Amino acid sequence: MDISVLRKGRRLYANQDEIDKLKPVQVKKVPPAPQGSAKYEVEYNDAEPLSVVVDNWKWGRAQPCKRAGFCKGGRRTLQLCLGSLECANKKCAYLKIQKSPNKVDFNRSKRCVHCHCGAIKKHCSARKYIENDRCHKKMTVIYLQEHNCSPKQEEDKPSKEELENILRIKPTKSAGQLQLDVVREALLSGKEGDEVNEIALKYSNKKHLQYIQSTINKKKETWRIGNRSCSIA
């Protein structure tokens, strides 16, 4: 049973006695996806104090959270995990390629960018406390309760330069045609199955491809207008 959090009426509070028992781990910055219960003493950064406490979990807005005995000149905050989204579509392209459901790529409407189906919400009760002791130049990050959601992941997407090189040869291709072409070329080149899957996933975000295409087209149009103006002058 997790006793790191105590319930008083309708509200939950950190069990400070349990937090005091945690042995702090000295690190430069917090790990990408730490689980509770854990306590980290991170390297103090005067210029950017929050740069060393950022992780890949999706946290809510930081709210002031006082505790007895903490530095009066410091700041202590609490953040609650917002959980994560997961695509439940059994025919989703991401699921077919990765053999696991999409937990990363969703638009503002909370729809999967790979199949446009609505996502299901995974709720989470994990908590994060940040203690910025300005008096002693000490920063402590405390994680309570384990996450049952999924952390954010850095998605591998094709760069603008990569797409510019492709569109230079195939200027009229749509985002959907580009997706098919890069996978077809990977198959014809004799790449292994895992490599083909990685390429397919890299180009699977159609919205990203369309955005880069529009950026490139605007750049071309600006160049054409500039040249036309010079010719008239």
Backbone torsions as a table, in degrees:
resi	resn	phi	psi	omega
1	MET	NA	133.3	-179.6
2	ASP	-83.4	114.2	-179.1
3	ILE	-108.0	17.2	-179.6
4	SER	-72.6	-16.6	179.4
5	VAL	-126.0	134.4	179.8
6	LEU	-111.9	144.4	177.7
7	ARG	-101.0	128.9	175.1
8	LYS	-128.0	103.1	-173.6
9	GLY	68.8	-125.3	179.8
10	ARG	-93.1	-5.7	-174.4
11	ARG	-106.3	154.5	177.7
12	LEU	-109.7	141.0	-179.9
13	TYR	-131.6	150.6	176.1
14	ALA	-68.3	138.8	176.0
15	ASN	-85.3	96.3	-173.8
16	GLN	-61.5	-31.4	177.9
17	ASP	-61.5	-39.8	179.3
18	GLU	-72.0	-37.9	178.5
19	ILE	-62.8	-40.7	-179.9
20	ASP	-63.2	-25.8	179.8
21	LYS	-78.1	-19.6	-178.3
22	LEU	-69.4	133.3	178.0
23	LYS	-83.7	119.3	-178.7
24	PRO	-67.5	139.5	177.6
25	VAL	-100.8	125.7	-179.4
26	GLN	-82.7	118.4	-179.9
27	VAL	-140.0	161.5	176.2
28	LYS	-72.6	-42.7	175.5
29	LYS	-150.0	163.4	-177.2
30	VAL	-67.2	152.9	177.4
31	PRO	-65.1	166.0	-178.6
32	PRO	-62.9	-38.8	-177.0
33	ALA	-141.9	68.0	-178.4
34	PRO	-71.9	148.6	177.0
35	GLN	-112.2	149.8	177.4
36	GLY	-86.9	159.2	0.4
37	SER	-87.9	134.4	-179.1
38	ALA	-155.3	150.0	179.5
39	LYS	-132.1	127.8	-179.1
40	TYR	-121.9	132.8	171.2
41	GLU	-102.8	109.1	-173.7
42	VAL	-97.5	161.5	-179.8
43	GLU	-65.6	128.8	-176.1
44	TYR	-74.1	132.0	-179.3
45	ASN	-124.9	103.3	-177.4
46	ASP	-60.2	-44.0	-175.1
47	ALA	-69.3	-45.7	-178.4
48	GLU	-133.1	77.6	-175.2
49	PRO	-60.6	-28.5	-177.4
50	LEU	-85.9	-9.9	-177.2
51	SER	-65.2	-24.3	-176.9
52	VAL	-95.5	0.0	-178.3
53	VAL	-114.4	5.8	-178.8
54	VAL	-80.6	132.2	175.6
55	ASP	-129.4	-170.6	-175.5
56	ASN	-98.5	6.4	176.1
57	TRP	-81.6	155.5	-179.3
58	LYS	-95.0	100.9	-177.0
59	TRP	-99.0	152.1	174.9
60	GLY	-78.9	-176.3	-178.0
61	ARG	-64.7	138.8	179.2
62	ALA	-70.2	130.6	179.2
63	GLN	-120.8	138.5	-179.6
64	PRO	-56.7	139.0	-176.7
65	CYS	-146.1	101.6	-176.6
66	LYS	-80.2	158.0	170.8
67	ARG	-149.6	149.8	-178.1
68	ALA	-64.1	135.2	176.3
69	GLY	88.9	-5.9	-179.2
70	PHE	-82.8	148.6	-178.3
71	CYS	-47.4	124.6	-178.6
72	LYS	-66.8	-27.6	179.4
73	GLY	-89.1	1.5	-178.2
74	GLY	-97.8	-172.8	180.0
75	ARG	-137.6	129.8	179.3
76	ARG	-123.0	128.5	-177.0
77	THR	-129.4	158.4	176.6
78	LEU	-122.2	137.7	173.7
79	GLN	-128.9	137.4	177.9
80	LEU	-104.3	140.5	-179.6
81	CYS	-69.3	135.4	-179.6
82	LEU	-88.0	0.0	-178.4
83	GLY	79.0	-161.7	-178.6
84	SER	-148.9	171.2	178.9
85	LEU	-107.9	155.2	178.2
86	GLU	-147.8	134.8	178.4
87	CYS	-79.6	128.2	-177.5
88	ALA	-100.4	3.1	-178.0
89	ASN	-74.1	116.9	-178.0
90	LYS	-71.5	-12.4	180.0
91	LYS	-106.8	11.3	-178.3
92	CYS	-62.4	138.7	-179.6
93	ALA	-60.9	-37.1	179.7
94	TYR	-61.1	-44.1	179.8
95	LEU	-63.2	-39.7	-179.5
96	LYS	-65.7	-37.3	-177.4
97	ILE	-80.9	-47.3	-172.7
98	GLN	-90.8	-13.0	-177.3
99	LYS	64.7	19.9	175.0
100	SER	-152.0	151.4	-175.9
101	PRO	-67.3	152.5	176.6
102	ASN	-67.3	125.3	177.6
103	LYS	-125.6	13.5	-170.8
104	VAL	-122.6	-51.0	-168.3
105	ASP	-98.7	106.1	178.5
106	PHE	-140.1	148.4	178.2
107	ASN	-89.0	-175.1	-176.5
108	ARG	-66.4	-21.6	178.4
109	SER	-86.4	7.3	-180.0
110	LYS	62.3	39.8	175.5
111	ARG	-113.6	144.7	179.6
112	CYS	-62.8	130.0	-178.0
113	VAL	-75.0	-11.9	-178.0
114	HIS	-91.4	-30.2	-178.7
115	CYS	-131.9	-6.0	177.2
116	HIS	66.3	17.8	176.5
117	CYS	-87.6	153.2	179.3
118	GLY	-66.4	144.1	-178.0
119	ALA	-93.0	157.5	173.2
120	ILE	-99.2	146.3	-177.5
121	LYS	-94.2	131.6	175.0
122	LYS	-105.9	111.8	-177.5
123	HIS	-79.2	153.8	-176.3
124	CYS	-145.4	144.6	-177.2
125	SER	-109.2	10.0	-177.7
126	ALA	-66.7	152.4	-178.2
127	ARG	-131.6	153.5	179.0
128	LYS	-136.3	124.7	177.4
129	TYR	-112.8	132.1	176.6
130	ILE	-117.0	122.1	179.3
131	GLU	-111.3	106.4	179.8
132	ASN	-99.7	95.7	-178.9
133	ASP	-87.2	89.0	-177.2
134	ARG	-67.1	-27.1	-178.4
135	CYS	-64.5	-38.8	-176.6
136	HIS	-113.1	11.7	-179.9
137	LYS	51.4	55.5	-176.1
138	LYS	-134.3	131.5	-178.9
139	MET	-121.5	123.0	-179.8
140	THR	-123.1	136.1	178.6
141	VAL	-120.7	127.2	-176.5
142	ILE	-119.2	127.6	177.8
143	TYR	-111.2	128.5	178.3
144	LEU	-122.6	138.8	-179.5
145	GLN	68.6	142.6	-177.6
146	GLU	-79.3	146.5	176.6
147	HIS	-77.9	138.4	170.8
148	ASN	-113.7	17.7	177.4
149	CYS	-112.2	-170.8	-178.0
150	SER	-113.3	137.0	178.4
151	PRO	-73.3	160.8	175.3
152	LYS	-67.7	150.0	179.1
153	GLN	-126.8	146.8	176.1
154	GLU	-78.6	114.8	-177.2
155	GLU	-83.3	135.1	176.8
156	ASP	-85.3	110.2	-178.8
157	LYS	-119.3	152.5	176.3
158	PRO	-65.7	138.8	-179.2
159	SER	-77.8	168.0	178.6
160	LYS	-62.1	-39.0	-179.3
161	GLU	-63.7	-41.7	179.4
162	GLU	-60.7	-45.9	-178.7
163	LEU	-69.5	-35.0	177.2
164	GLU	-61.1	-40.3	178.9
165	ASN	-64.8	-39.1	179.2
166	ILE	-70.3	-44.9	-176.9
167	LEU	-71.2	-19.9	176.3
168	ARG	-65.6	-33.0	179.7
169	ILE	-90.2	-35.5	-177.5
170	LYS	-125.6	69.7	-173.1
171	PRO	-65.8	-22.1	-175.5
172	THR	-98.4	3.0	-176.8
173	LYS	-71.0	138.9	175.2
174	SER	-84.4	170.5	179.4
175	ALA	-60.4	-40.9	179.1
176	GLY	-64.7	-40.2	178.6
177	GLN	-67.6	-36.7	177.4
178	LEU	-62.2	-41.1	178.9
179	GLN	-59.4	-46.1	179.7
180	LEU	-65.3	-40.9	-177.1
181	ASP	-64.1	-45.8	-176.3
182	VAL	-66.6	-34.9	177.9
183	VAL	-70.9	-42.4	179.0
184	ARG	-61.0	-44.3	179.4
185	GLU	-64.8	-36.5	178.2
186	ALA	-65.7	-39.1	178.9
187	LEU	-67.8	-43.6	-178.8
188	LEU	-68.1	-25.6	-179.1
189	SER	-79.6	-4.8	176.0
190	GLY	84.5	19.5	179.5
191	LYS	-68.5	154.5	178.2
192	GLU	-68.0	161.3	-177.7
193	GLY	-57.1	-41.7	-179.1
194	ASP	-64.6	-38.3	179.1
195	GLU	-66.2	-40.5	178.8
196	VAL	-63.8	-41.3	178.7
197	ASN	-62.4	-40.8	179.8
198	GLU	-64.3	-41.0	178.8
199	ILE	-66.7	-42.8	179.4
200	ALA	-61.0	-41.3	179.9
201	LEU	-69.0	-38.0	-179.7
202	LYS	-60.4	-36.0	-178.1
203	TYR	-101.7	12.8	-174.7
204	SER	-78.5	-19.0	-179.0
205	ASN	-83.5	92.3	-175.5
206	LYS	-62.7	-36.3	-179.3
207	LYS	-62.3	-40.1	178.8
208	HIS	-64.6	-42.9	179.3
209	LEU	-61.7	-42.9	-179.7
210	GLN	-64.8	-38.0	179.3
211	TYR	-64.6	-46.3	179.9
212	ILE	-64.1	-40.5	178.4
213	GLN	-59.8	-44.5	-179.5
214	SER	-65.5	-35.8	177.6
215	THR	-64.0	-43.8	179.7
216	ILE	-65.4	-42.4	-179.5
217	ASN	-65.1	-38.5	177.3
218	LYS	-63.7	-39.2	179.5
219	LYS	-63.8	-42.1	178.8
220	LYS	-64.5	-42.4	-178.6
221	GLU	-65.2	-40.0	177.7
222	THR	-62.5	-40.5	179.6
223	TRP	-64.9	-41.6	180.0
224	ARG	-64.2	-44.6	-179.9
225	ILE	-62.7	-40.3	178.9
226	GLY	-63.2	-43.3	179.4
227	ASN	-66.3	-38.5	-179.7
228	ARG	-64.6	-40.3	179.4
229	SER	-64.1	-40.8	178.9
230	CYS	-63.9	-39.0	-178.6
231	SER	-67.0	-39.9	-179.8
232	ILE	-66.6	-40.7	-179.9
233	ALA	-64.3	NA	NA
